[in-house]
Amino acid sequence: MRRTAVSDAAEPRSALLAEPRRAKILEWLQEEGSARVRDLSTAFGVSEVTVRQDLERLEQDGFITRDHGGAYLKSVPLQVQTLSLQHLANMDRKRKIGKVAAGLVQDHETIILDAGSTTTEVANHLFERQGLTVITNALNIALTLGAIPSFEVHMPGGHFKAPTLSLSGEKSGQYFENIFASKLFLATAGVSVEAGLTYPSFADLPIKQAMIKAAREVYLVADSTKVNRNSFTRLGGLDLIHAFITDDGLADADASAIERMGIRIIIA
């Protein structure tokens, strides 16, 4: 079997003081557009009551609008709020996947990080590395990793998509023609043996195709809820990737079908 399981003991979280925590909550909302109370409670290690109090204060200060079960930035349209709430689903799984994926990165490597909530978690676990060169189409990832003195961070040009803080399109794809990276951590909206890798928009395809060509190894990072979910546009078959890093919710039948294609599965 090519399947690899990686244990991940729960890490203790210390609750931030009120003002720093509210600043972090606001950063989260600026990144994602919206957030659910229960996700913020889990992320910051405080009760849902405390989160609601934080959101109430941020609303009073004019930064956000509270909604049933969560909050969103006032400048974010309704359709973006809905997409962002979906984007935040399964964050515990994504954090575990991100930690395992980051563990594959060696000091002084050149890597590509695709835009996405799971690849963001990969970035969040790279702080102990030294001398990385990172190419990403995600503004939030560039800002996070660009703060590390020993890292060199690059971004392509292209069309900016505000809901995902990402760059896409033909121009973005052309940037990668002269790039070579040891590893790509690729996001997806849907993955299946039948349809392969699928995405919501044609604009997503050129940059992802170019990223794949620019990398020696391609790691798909996606939680198990993306398996057998098909989106609008098809990037290609699963033979585009070398390994699939996911969580223990992956069904045995799906794992076996993917492994038969010669793809290594790593369970976070």
RODO-2510 file (C-alpha; in nm, 4 decimals, decimal comma):
residues 268
     n   res          X          Y          Z
     1     m     0,0000     0,0000     0,0000
     2     r     0,1198     0,3541    -0,0760
     3     r    -0,1026     0,5161     0,1846
     4     t     0,0742     0,7005     0,4648
     5     a    -0,0889     0,8064     0,7905
     6     v     0,0570     1,0904     0,9907
     7     s    -0,0535     1,1317     1,3516
     8     d    -0,1179     1,4811     1,4781
     9     a    -0,1567     1,5281     1,8502
    10     a    -0,3795     1,8135     1,9522
    11     e    -0,1796     2,1239     2,0269
    12     p    -0,2816     2,3424     2,3209
    13     r    -0,4038     2,6879     2,2288
    14     s    -0,3639     2,9818     2,4611
    15     a    -0,6394     3,2382     2,4424
    16     l    -0,5242     3,5808     2,3249
    17     l    -0,6143     3,8937     2,5166
    18     a    -0,9263     4,0691     2,3907
    19     e    -0,7712     4,3409     2,1731
    20     p    -0,5107     4,1219     1,9961
    21     r    -0,7770     3,8560     1,9461
    22     r    -1,0170     4,1052     1,7883
    23     a    -0,7385     4,2216     1,5597
    24     k    -0,6787     3,8602     1,4533
    25     i    -1,0520     3,8086     1,3978
    26     l    -1,0580     4,1172     1,1781
    27     e    -0,7577     3,9859     0,9819
    28     w    -0,9453     3,6582     0,9323
    29     l    -1,2502     3,8434     0,8004
    30     q    -1,0364     4,0589     0,5732
    31     e    -0,8809     3,7416     0,4318
    32     e    -1,1913     3,5287     0,3921
    33     g    -1,4773     3,7793     0,3749
    34     s    -1,6768     3,6083     0,6489
    35     a    -1,6468     3,3671     0,9387
    36     r    -1,8609     3,1440     1,1572
    37     v    -1,8704     3,1819     1,5345
    38     r    -1,7842     2,8171     1,5956
    39     d    -1,4787     2,8323     1,3673
    40     l    -1,3496     3,1448     1,5424
    41     s    -1,4119     2,9827     1,8803
    42     t    -1,2057     2,6788     1,7818
    43     a    -0,9296     2,8836     1,6197
    44     f    -0,8741     3,1166     1,9144
    45     g    -0,9457     2,8773     2,1999
    46     v    -1,2271     3,0816     2,3534
    47     s    -1,5982     3,0236     2,4060
    48     e    -1,8602     3,1102     2,1459
    49     v    -1,9990     3,3647     2,3935
    50     t    -1,6621     3,5420     2,3950
    51     v    -1,6471     3,5363     2,0150
    52     r    -1,9937     3,6907     1,9933
    53     q    -1,8819     3,9658     2,2303
    54     d    -1,5773     4,0285     2,0111
    55     l    -1,7943     4,0444     1,6995
    56     e    -2,0361     4,2804     1,8713
    57     r    -1,7479     4,5147     1,9540
    58     l    -1,6118     4,5003     1,5987
    59     e    -1,9594     4,5772     1,4673
    60     q    -1,9894     4,8742     1,7041
    61     d    -1,6547     4,9986     1,5740
    62     g    -1,7931     4,9863     1,2205
    63     f    -1,5708     4,7124     1,0789
    64     i    -1,8163     4,4257     1,0303
    65     t    -2,1795     4,3216     1,0144
    66     r    -2,2958     4,0358     1,2323
    67     d    -2,5207     3,7663     1,0911
    68     h    -2,6841     3,4557     1,2360
    69     g    -2,3972     3,2287     1,3332
    70     g    -2,1190     3,4539     1,2131
    71     a    -2,0102     3,7856     1,0657
    72     y    -1,8840     3,9429     0,7444
    73     l    -1,7084     4,2569     0,6293
    74     k    -1,9497     4,5327     0,5355
    75     s    -1,7882     4,5747     0,1953
    76     v    -1,8360     4,2089     0,0962
    77     p    -2,1406     4,1306    -0,1243
    78     l    -2,3914     3,8662    -0,0193
    79     q    -2,2771     3,6099    -0,2762
    80     v    -1,9179     3,6442    -0,1530
    81     q    -2,0298     3,5980     0,2077
    82     t    -2,1908     3,2661     0,1127
    83     l    -1,8842     3,1466    -0,0769
    84     s    -1,6566     3,2454     0,2091
    85     l    -1,8612     3,0519     0,4632
    86     q    -1,8274     2,7432     0,2440
    87     h    -1,4566     2,8206     0,2090
    88     l    -1,4132     2,8069     0,5879
    89     a    -1,5679     2,4637     0,6279
    90     n    -1,3618     2,1789     0,7760
    91     m    -1,0860     2,4064     0,9032
    92     d    -0,9597     2,1538     1,1603
    93     r    -0,8975     1,9042     0,8812
    94     k    -0,7306     2,1686     0,6685
    95     r    -0,4963     2,2670     0,9499
    96     k    -0,3838     1,9062     0,9917
    97     i    -0,3319     1,8712     0,6177
    98     g    -0,1367     2,1968     0,6128
    99     k     0,0912     2,0823     0,8928
   100     v     0,1688     1,7502     0,7240
   101     a     0,2281     1,9166     0,3866
   102     a     0,4622     2,1739     0,5404
   103     g     0,6589     1,8881     0,6956
   104     l     0,7583     1,7781     0,3451
   105     v     0,9315     2,1088     0,2746
   106     q     1,3065     2,1325     0,3333
   107     d     1,5100     2,4429     0,4119
   108     h     1,6237     2,6432     0,1059
   109     e     1,3752     2,4802    -0,1325
   110     t     1,1827     2,6604    -0,4030
   111     i     0,8123     2,5819    -0,3766
   112     i     0,4862     2,6963    -0,5337
   113     l     0,1769     2,7522    -0,3211
   114     d    -0,1568     2,7707    -0,4996
   115     a    -0,4309     2,9966    -0,3610
   116     g    -0,6808     2,8294    -0,1282
   117     s    -0,7794     2,7764     0,2327
   118     t    -0,5827     2,4505     0,2655
   119     t    -0,2709     2,5903     0,0990
   120     t    -0,3001     2,8854     0,3374
   121     e    -0,2667     2,6337     0,6186
   122     v     0,0458     2,4947     0,4510
   123     a     0,1890     2,8469     0,4573
   124     n     0,0931     2,8912     0,8222
   125     h     0,3101     2,5927     0,9162
   126     l     0,6266     2,7004     0,7312
   127     f     0,7570     2,9459     0,9895
   128     e     1,0285     2,7105     1,1167
   129     r     1,1837     2,6743     0,7717
   130     q     1,4845     2,8744     0,6563
   131     g     1,5716     3,0253     0,3208
   132     l     1,2626     2,9240     0,1247
   133     t     1,1798     3,0724    -0,2129
   134     v     0,8015     3,0772    -0,2457
   135     i     0,6006     3,1571    -0,5575
   136     t     0,2304     3,2062    -0,4932
   137     n    -0,0751     3,3544    -0,6611
   138     a    -0,2363     3,4207    -0,3207
   139     l    -0,2009     3,7673    -0,1717
   140     n    -0,2685     3,6478     0,1836
   141     i     0,0031     3,3814     0,1569
   142     a     0,2501     3,6336     0,0140
   143     l     0,1821     3,8734     0,3014
   144     t     0,2170     3,5963     0,5602
   145     l     0,5416     3,4479     0,4307
   146     g     0,6874     3,7773     0,3121
   147     a     0,7231     3,8774     0,6766
   148     i     0,9842     3,6037     0,7320
   149     p     1,3294     3,7611     0,6775
   150     s     1,4960     3,4519     0,5297
   151     f     1,2162     3,3871     0,2780
   152     e     1,2013     3,5195    -0,0765
   153     v     0,8423     3,5538    -0,1984
   154     h     0,7296     3,6112    -0,5580
   155     m     0,3880     3,6706    -0,7146
   156     p     0,2753     3,6620    -1,0785
   157     g     0,0666     3,9294    -1,2427
   158     g    -0,2843     3,8692    -1,3686
   159     h    -0,6455     3,9283    -1,2784
   160     f    -0,7112     3,9863    -0,9075
   161     k    -1,0072     3,7981    -0,7579
   162     a    -1,1114     3,9767    -0,4383
   163     p    -1,3132     3,6937    -0,2753
   164     t    -1,0127     3,4591    -0,2801
   165     l    -0,7364     3,7247    -0,2746
   166     s    -0,5795     3,5447    -0,5696
   167     l    -0,4373     3,6133    -0,9140
   168     s    -0,5468     3,4133    -1,2173
   169     g    -0,5751     3,4223    -1,5953
   170     e    -0,3410     3,3919    -1,8941
   171     k    -0,0922     3,6501    -1,7655
   172     s    -0,0507     3,4627    -1,4403
   173     g     0,0122     3,1400    -1,6291
   174     q     0,2780     3,2973    -1,8509
   175     y     0,4783     3,3999    -1,5453
   176     f     0,5544     3,0362    -1,4616
   177     e     0,7055     2,9533    -1,8023
   178     n     1,0546     3,0387    -1,6720
   179     i     1,0094     2,9034    -1,3191
   180     f     1,1286     2,5711    -1,1765
   181     a     1,0237     2,4566    -0,8293
   182     s     1,0852     2,1341    -0,6427
   183     k     0,7293     2,1129    -0,5088
   184     l     0,3837     2,2498    -0,5868
   185     f     0,1048     2,2389    -0,3312
   186     l    -0,2104     2,2496    -0,5398
   187     a    -0,5653     2,3304    -0,4299
   188     t    -0,8859     2,2048    -0,5910
   189     a    -1,2612     2,2491    -0,5726
   190     g    -1,3284     1,8861    -0,6592
   191     v    -1,1351     1,5634    -0,7104
   192     s    -1,2521     1,2305    -0,8485
   193     v    -1,1156     0,9353    -1,0422
   194     e    -1,3719     0,9980    -1,3152
   195     a    -1,3401     1,3757    -1,3651
   196     g    -0,9953     1,4398    -1,2213
   197     l    -0,9333     1,7902    -1,0856
   198     t    -1,2136     2,0422    -1,1287
   199     y    -1,2554     2,4144    -1,0559
   200     p    -1,5339     2,6760    -1,0566
   201     s    -1,4024     2,8923    -1,3419
   202     f    -1,2104     2,8712    -1,6698
   203     a    -0,9948     3,1576    -1,5386
   204     d    -0,8487     2,9178    -1,2806
   205     l    -0,7062     2,6779    -1,5378
   206     p    -0,4125     2,8571    -1,7106
   207     i    -0,2229     2,9348    -1,3914
   208     k    -0,2767     2,5886    -1,2442
   209     q    -0,1631     2,4220    -1,5664
   210     a     0,1477     2,6410    -1,5663
   211     m     0,2200     2,5711    -1,1988
   212     i     0,2075     2,1967    -1,2618
   213     k     0,4526     2,2235    -1,5525
   214     a     0,6895     2,4307    -1,3382
   215     a     0,7153     2,1800    -1,0508
   216     r     0,9046     1,8534    -1,0130
   217     e     0,6524     1,7128    -0,7626
   218     v     0,2832     1,8019    -0,7380
   219     y     0,1030     1,7548    -0,4067
   220     l    -0,2735     1,7941    -0,4074
   221     v    -0,3905     1,9260    -0,0692
   222     a    -0,7641     1,8907    -0,0090
   223     d    -0,9904     1,7645     0,2655
   224     s    -1,1934     1,4507     0,2056
   225     t    -1,5189     1,6410     0,1429
   226     k    -1,3740     1,7441    -0,1966
   227     v    -1,3546     1,3798    -0,3103
   228     n    -1,6193     1,2851    -0,5681
   229     r    -1,7265     1,6477    -0,5885
   230     n    -1,7144     1,7848    -0,9420
   231     s    -1,7009     2,1529    -1,0278
   232     f    -1,7588     2,3388    -1,3564
   233     t    -1,4241     2,3226    -1,5375
   234     r    -1,1765     2,0361    -1,5677
   235     l    -0,8026     2,0848    -1,5286
   236     g    -0,7129     1,7248    -1,6130
   237     g    -0,6876     1,3737    -1,4748
   238     l    -0,5346     1,2678    -1,1463
   239     d    -0,2201     1,1649    -1,3322
   240     l    -0,1222     1,5327    -1,3052
   241     i    -0,0375     1,4837    -0,9373
   242     h     0,2193     1,2705    -0,7557
   243     a     0,0580     1,2618    -0,4119
   244     f    -0,2708     1,3486    -0,2427
   245     i    -0,2583     1,4840     0,1128
   246     t    -0,5981     1,4565     0,2790
   247     d    -0,7671     1,3588     0,6064
   248     d    -0,8883     1,0316     0,7540
   249     g    -1,2394     1,0901     0,6217
   250     l    -1,1298     0,9529     0,2836
   251     a    -1,3295     0,6369     0,2107
   252     d    -1,1290     0,3170     0,1635
   253     a    -1,2841     0,2553    -0,1777
   254     d    -1,1851     0,6026    -0,2988
   255     a    -0,8355     0,5654    -0,1536
   256     s    -0,7862     0,2320    -0,3289
   257     a    -0,9095     0,3694    -0,6616
   258     i    -0,6700     0,6633    -0,6407
   259     e    -0,3784     0,4431    -0,5347
   260     r    -0,4379     0,2155    -0,8334
   261     m    -0,3492     0,5156    -1,0485
   262     g    -0,0036     0,5196    -0,8882
   263     i    -0,0744     0,8195    -0,6664
   264     r     0,0576     0,8204    -0,3120
   265     i    -0,1994     0,9054    -0,0454
   266     i    -0,0850     1,0771     0,2732
   267     i    -0,3390     1,0866     0,5557
   268     a    -0,3035     1,3789     0,7967
***
